[in-house]
Amino acid sequence: DEVIEEPLGGAHQSLPDACARLEDALVRNLEPLLGLSTEALLEQRYAKVRKIGSFLEDGVPQGYVPPHLRSEAS
């Protein structure tokens, strides 16, 4: 999950820049998933869905690894 910043003045002011930012974010977040098996993808998705609605008082969920730091083995 990632928030993509809009170009100065908003996406409607610079559609090419907004599209480039979106493309960069999609590639950055989807490329690491290409090497994963269907089973691994499903397990990651189920783990994410199971965490919906939970909260922590002291930070990040145990075992959470941000998408940009994940490897095929995790």
Chimera marker file (.cmm) of the C-alpha trace (Angstrom):
<marker_set name="trace">
<marker id="1" x="0.000" y="0.000" z="0.000" r="1" g="1" b="0" radius="0.5"/>
<marker id="2" x="1.266" y="3.405" z="-0.860" r="1" g="1" b="0" radius="0.5"/>
<marker id="3" x="-0.004" y="6.954" z="-1.167" r="1" g="1" b="0" radius="0.5"/>
<marker id="4" x="1.050" y="8.506" z="-4.463" r="1" g="1" b="0" radius="0.5"/>
<marker id="5" x="1.724" y="12.219" z="-4.239" r="1" g="1" b="0" radius="0.5"/>
<marker id="6" x="0.027" y="14.388" z="-6.821" r="1" g="1" b="0" radius="0.5"/>
<marker id="7" x="1.966" y="16.836" z="-8.970" r="1" g="1" b="0" radius="0.5"/>
<marker id="8" x="2.006" y="20.454" z="-7.807" r="1" g="1" b="0" radius="0.5"/>
<marker id="9" x="-1.485" y="21.878" z="-8.360" r="1" g="1" b="0" radius="0.5"/>
<marker id="10" x="-3.144" y="18.473" z="-8.578" r="1" g="1" b="0" radius="0.5"/>
<marker id="11" x="-3.265" y="15.617" z="-11.047" r="1" g="1" b="0" radius="0.5"/>
<marker id="12" x="-5.580" y="17.576" z="-13.334" r="1" g="1" b="0" radius="0.5"/>
<marker id="13" x="-2.844" y="20.202" z="-13.805" r="1" g="1" b="0" radius="0.5"/>
<marker id="14" x="-0.279" y="17.707" z="-15.098" r="1" g="1" b="0" radius="0.5"/>
<marker id="15" x="-1.804" y="14.475" z="-16.316" r="1" g="1" b="0" radius="0.5"/>
<marker id="16" x="1.478" y="13.146" z="-17.812" r="1" g="1" b="0" radius="0.5"/>
<marker id="17" x="3.277" y="13.666" z="-14.477" r="1" g="1" b="0" radius="0.5"/>
<marker id="18" x="0.417" y="12.057" z="-12.548" r="1" g="1" b="0" radius="0.5"/>
<marker id="19" x="0.429" y="9.075" z="-14.919" r="1" g="1" b="0" radius="0.5"/>
<marker id="20" x="4.206" y="8.693" z="-14.594" r="1" g="1" b="0" radius="0.5"/>
<marker id="21" x="3.940" y="8.717" z="-10.790" r="1" g="1" b="0" radius="0.5"/>
<marker id="22" x="1.200" y="6.091" z="-10.936" r="1" g="1" b="0" radius="0.5"/>
<marker id="23" x="3.222" y="3.911" z="-13.301" r="1" g="1" b="0" radius="0.5"/>
<marker id="24" x="6.308" y="4.168" z="-11.067" r="1" g="1" b="0" radius="0.5"/>
<marker id="25" x="4.290" y="3.162" z="-7.997" r="1" g="1" b="0" radius="0.5"/>
<marker id="26" x="2.620" y="0.244" z="-9.791" r="1" g="1" b="0" radius="0.5"/>
<marker id="27" x="5.926" y="-1.111" z="-11.089" r="1" g="1" b="0" radius="0.5"/>
<marker id="28" x="7.624" y="-0.631" z="-7.706" r="1" g="1" b="0" radius="0.5"/>
<marker id="29" x="4.846" y="-2.480" z="-5.869" r="1" g="1" b="0" radius="0.5"/>
<marker id="30" x="3.993" y="-5.195" z="-8.409" r="1" g="1" b="0" radius="0.5"/>
<marker id="31" x="7.453" y="-6.149" z="-9.680" r="1" g="1" b="0" radius="0.5"/>
<marker id="32" x="8.462" y="-7.912" z="-6.423" r="1" g="1" b="0" radius="0.5"/>
<marker id="33" x="5.349" y="-10.094" z="-6.708" r="1" g="1" b="0" radius="0.5"/>
<marker id="34" x="6.247" y="-11.510" z="-10.133" r="1" g="1" b="0" radius="0.5"/>
<marker id="35" x="8.445" y="-14.266" z="-8.722" r="1" g="1" b="0" radius="0.5"/>
<marker id="36" x="5.981" y="-15.414" z="-6.084" r="1" g="1" b="0" radius="0.5"/>
<marker id="37" x="3.852" y="-18.512" z="-6.427" r="1" g="1" b="0" radius="0.5"/>
<marker id="38" x="0.075" y="-18.324" z="-6.391" r="1" g="1" b="0" radius="0.5"/>
<marker id="39" x="0.123" y="-19.924" z="-2.949" r="1" g="1" b="0" radius="0.5"/>
<marker id="40" x="2.531" y="-17.292" z="-1.584" r="1" g="1" b="0" radius="0.5"/>
<marker id="41" x="0.470" y="-14.472" z="-3.087" r="1" g="1" b="0" radius="0.5"/>
<marker id="42" x="-2.724" y="-15.862" z="-1.562" r="1" g="1" b="0" radius="0.5"/>
<marker id="43" x="-1.098" y="-16.296" z="1.848" r="1" g="1" b="0" radius="0.5"/>
<marker id="44" x="0.139" y="-12.688" z="1.816" r="1" g="1" b="0" radius="0.5"/>
<marker id="45" x="-3.313" y="-11.467" z="0.776" r="1" g="1" b="0" radius="0.5"/>
<marker id="46" x="-5.092" y="-13.512" z="3.456" r="1" g="1" b="0" radius="0.5"/>
<marker id="47" x="-2.639" y="-12.289" z="6.107" r="1" g="1" b="0" radius="0.5"/>
<marker id="48" x="-3.308" y="-8.695" z="5.072" r="1" g="1" b="0" radius="0.5"/>
<marker id="49" x="-7.084" y="-9.149" z="5.115" r="1" g="1" b="0" radius="0.5"/>
<marker id="50" x="-6.968" y="-10.835" z="8.531" r="1" g="1" b="0" radius="0.5"/>
<marker id="51" x="-5.236" y="-7.740" z="9.948" r="1" g="1" b="0" radius="0.5"/>
<marker id="52" x="-7.983" y="-5.358" z="8.806" r="1" g="1" b="0" radius="0.5"/>
<marker id="53" x="-9.604" y="-3.686" z="11.778" r="1" g="1" b="0" radius="0.5"/>
<marker id="54" x="-6.827" y="-4.538" z="14.203" r="1" g="1" b="0" radius="0.5"/>
<marker id="55" x="-4.648" y="-1.890" z="15.771" r="1" g="1" b="0" radius="0.5"/>
<marker id="56" x="-1.487" y="-1.700" z="17.808" r="1" g="1" b="0" radius="0.5"/>
<marker id="57" x="-0.565" y="0.696" z="20.543" r="1" g="1" b="0" radius="0.5"/>
<marker id="58" x="3.185" y="0.383" z="20.013" r="1" g="1" b="0" radius="0.5"/>
<marker id="59" x="3.781" y="0.299" z="16.280" r="1" g="1" b="0" radius="0.5"/>
<marker id="60" x="3.938" y="-2.228" z="13.507" r="1" g="1" b="0" radius="0.5"/>
<marker id="61" x="2.348" y="-5.709" z="13.473" r="1" g="1" b="0" radius="0.5"/>
<marker id="62" x="4.692" y="-8.501" z="14.490" r="1" g="1" b="0" radius="0.5"/>
<marker id="63" x="6.326" y="-9.994" z="11.426" r="1" g="1" b="0" radius="0.5"/>
<marker id="64" x="5.224" y="-7.173" z="9.099" r="1" g="1" b="0" radius="0.5"/>
<marker id="65" x="7.646" y="-6.438" z="6.266" r="1" g="1" b="0" radius="0.5"/>
<marker id="66" x="6.944" y="-3.435" z="4.019" r="1" g="1" b="0" radius="0.5"/>
<marker id="67" x="6.415" y="-4.443" z="0.370" r="1" g="1" b="0" radius="0.5"/>
<marker id="68" x="9.606" y="-2.753" z="-0.835" r="1" g="1" b="0" radius="0.5"/>
<marker id="69" x="11.683" y="-4.840" z="1.619" r="1" g="1" b="0" radius="0.5"/>
<marker id="70" x="10.090" y="-8.226" z="0.895" r="1" g="1" b="0" radius="0.5"/>
<marker id="71" x="12.023" y="-10.979" z="-0.809" r="1" g="1" b="0" radius="0.5"/>
<marker id="72" x="10.797" y="-14.141" z="-2.512" r="1" g="1" b="0" radius="0.5"/>
<marker id="73" x="11.667" y="-16.140" z="0.611" r="1" g="1" b="0" radius="0.5"/>
<marker id="74" x="9.454" y="-14.084" z="2.954" r="1" g="1" b="0" radius="0.5"/>
<link id1="1" id2="2" r="1" g="1" b="0" radius="0.2"/>
<link id1="2" id2="3" r="1" g="1" b="0" radius="0.2"/>
<link id1="3" id2="4" r="1" g="1" b="0" radius="0.2"/>
<link id1="4" id2="5" r="1" g="1" b="0" radius="0.2"/>
<link id1="5" id2="6" r="1" g="1" b="0" radius="0.2"/>
<link id1="6" id2="7" r="1" g="1" b="0" radius="0.2"/>
<link id1="7" id2="8" r="1" g="1" b="0" radius="0.2"/>
<link id1="8" id2="9" r="1" g="1" b="0" radius="0.2"/>
<link id1="9" id2="10" r="1" g="1" b="0" radius="0.2"/>
<link id1="10" id2="11" r="1" g="1" b="0" radius="0.2"/>
<link id1="11" id2="12" r="1" g="1" b="0" radius="0.2"/>
<link id1="12" id2="13" r="1" g="1" b="0" radius="0.2"/>
<link id1="13" id2="14" r="1" g="1" b="0" radius="0.2"/>
<link id1="14" id2="15" r="1" g="1" b="0" radius="0.2"/>
<link id1="15" id2="16" r="1" g="1" b="0" radius="0.2"/>
<link id1="16" id2="17" r="1" g="1" b="0" radius="0.2"/>
<link id1="17" id2="18" r="1" g="1" b="0" radius="0.2"/>
<link id1="18" id2="19" r="1" g="1" b="0" radius="0.2"/>
<link id1="19" id2="20" r="1" g="1" b="0" radius="0.2"/>
<link id1="20" id2="21" r="1" g="1" b="0" radius="0.2"/>
<link id1="21" id2="22" r="1" g="1" b="0" radius="0.2"/>
<link id1="22" id2="23" r="1" g="1" b="0" radius="0.2"/>
<link id1="23" id2="24" r="1" g="1" b="0" radius="0.2"/>
<link id1="24" id2="25" r="1" g="1" b="0" radius="0.2"/>
<link id1="25" id2="26" r="1" g="1" b="0" radius="0.2"/>
<link id1="26" id2="27" r="1" g="1" b="0" radius="0.2"/>
<link id1="27" id2="28" r="1" g="1" b="0" radius="0.2"/>
<link id1="28" id2="29" r="1" g="1" b="0" radius="0.2"/>
<link id1="29" id2="30" r="1" g="1" b="0" radius="0.2"/>
<link id1="30" id2="31" r="1" g="1" b="0" radius="0.2"/>
<link id1="31" id2="32" r="1" g="1" b="0" radius="0.2"/>
<link id1="32" id2="33" r="1" g="1" b="0" radius="0.2"/>
<link id1="33" id2="34" r="1" g="1" b="0" radius="0.2"/>
<link id1="34" id2="35" r="1" g="1" b="0" radius="0.2"/>
<link id1="35" id2="36" r="1" g="1" b="0" radius="0.2"/>
<link id1="36" id2="37" r="1" g="1" b="0" radius="0.2"/>
<link id1="37" id2="38" r="1" g="1" b="0" radius="0.2"/>
<link id1="38" id2="39" r="1" g="1" b="0" radius="0.2"/>
<link id1="39" id2="40" r="1" g="1" b="0" radius="0.2"/>
<link id1="40" id2="41" r="1" g="1" b="0" radius="0.2"/>
<link id1="41" id2="42" r="1" g="1" b="0" radius="0.2"/>
<link id1="42" id2="43" r="1" g="1" b="0" radius="0.2"/>
<link id1="43" id2="44" r="1" g="1" b="0" radius="0.2"/>
<link id1="44" id2="45" r="1" g="1" b="0" radius="0.2"/>
<link id1="45" id2="46" r="1" g="1" b="0" radius="0.2"/>
<link id1="46" id2="47" r="1" g="1" b="0" radius="0.2"/>
<link id1="47" id2="48" r="1" g="1" b="0" radius="0.2"/>
<link id1="48" id2="49" r="1" g="1" b="0" radius="0.2"/>
<link id1="49" id2="50" r="1" g="1" b="0" radius="0.2"/>
<link id1="50" id2="51" r="1" g="1" b="0" radius="0.2"/>
<link id1="51" id2="52" r="1" g="1" b="0" radius="0.2"/>
<link id1="52" id2="53" r="1" g="1" b="0" radius="0.2"/>
<link id1="53" id2="54" r="1" g="1" b="0" radius="0.2"/>
<link id1="54" id2="55" r="1" g="1" b="0" radius="0.2"/>
<link id1="55" id2="56" r="1" g="1" b="0" radius="0.2"/>
<link id1="56" id2="57" r="1" g="1" b="0" radius="0.2"/>
<link id1="57" id2="58" r="1" g="1" b="0" radius="0.2"/>
<link id1="58" id2="59" r="1" g="1" b="0" radius="0.2"/>
<link id1="59" id2="60" r="1" g="1" b="0" radius="0.2"/>
<link id1="60" id2="61" r="1" g="1" b="0" radius="0.2"/>
<link id1="61" id2="62" r="1" g="1" b="0" radius="0.2"/>
<link id1="62" id2="63" r="1" g="1" b="0" radius="0.2"/>
<link id1="63" id2="64" r="1" g="1" b="0" radius="0.2"/>
<link id1="64" id2="65" r="1" g="1" b="0" radius="0.2"/>
<link id1="65" id2="66" r="1" g="1" b="0" radius="0.2"/>
<link id1="66" id2="67" r="1" g="1" b="0" radius="0.2"/>
<link id1="67" id2="68" r="1" g="1" b="0" radius="0.2"/>
<link id1="68" id2="69" r="1" g="1" b="0" radius="0.2"/>
<link id1="69" id2="70" r="1" g="1" b="0" radius="0.2"/>
<link id1="70" id2="71" r="1" g="1" b="0" radius="0.2"/>
<link id1="71" id2="72" r="1" g="1" b="0" radius="0.2"/>
<link id1="72" id2="73" r="1" g="1" b="0" radius="0.2"/>
<link id1="73" id2="74" r="1" g="1" b="0" radius="0.2"/>
</marker_set>
